[in-house]
């Protein structure tokens, strides 16, 4: 089910991001053209490009880094990369598939701008690299609430408490009881550090 949701998200995010890139890059190019004619930059010319390009980056970043399913990032990366690689085979046909102008809110943009600048190839490759991240394929950790609780420590009923109860317990080694225990030649547990 998570794969289906990321494919739906990719079907919405990929074209929306393409349009945001087109608007942002067109406005950015226009700001530089305005600078050539006016002789100086107008900082207000960069407000819309920054907003559009940042929104495009955030949308693709969400698609590329969230740990739902890498399928949406794969589909978008393949679509973006294939659109630019198709220029190697049939550039005229690819450019004819895109409309010449898109107008939203009284603003015009050329949807072929991300293709002309090579941005689709850059972003497509970036999305395809994001899918090889090992953490993308791991599932979220399962809470440890399902682990069984340890059983309480049970002491024998007939064992006396205190030092008397330790007399019967000898340390066991690979070859049986420690022979030093029976001969009484045990090492001093608190050796003296005095000289």
Secondary structure, 3 states (H helix, E strand, C coil): CHHHHHHHHHHHHHHHHHHHHHHHHHHHHHHHHHHHHHCCCCHHHHHHHHHHHHHHHHHHHHHHHCCCCCHHHHHHHHHHHHHHHCHHHHHHHHHHHCCCCEEECCEEECCCHHHHHCHHHHHHHHHHHHCCCHHHHCCCCCCHHHCCCCCCCCCCCCCCCCHHHHCCCCCEECCEECHHHHHCCCCCCCCCCCC
